[in-house]
C-alpha cells in the first residue's frame, strides 16, 4: 500500500516538474522563471528522497543534501542578478 502511494507521488512530482519546465520556457518574466527553477530543485530533492525510501537505502542522502544546497545557492544568485544586474559585486577601497 505504501509503495503504491510513493509511486503515485513520484508520478505527480514528474507532472509537476513538467509543468515547471513549461513555466521556465514560456514564463512571462524572469522572476517567474527563477521561481520555477527553485520549484524543480525542491521537487527533485523530494523525488530522490522517495526513491531512497522505495529502495530502502541511505545512499541517496548525500545526493539530496548536495542538490538542496546547489538549488538554494542558484536561487540566491539568480535573485541577486535580477535585483542588481550582477552576481558578484566588485567594490574597491577608494
Beta strands, then each sheet from edge to edge (+ up, - down):
end
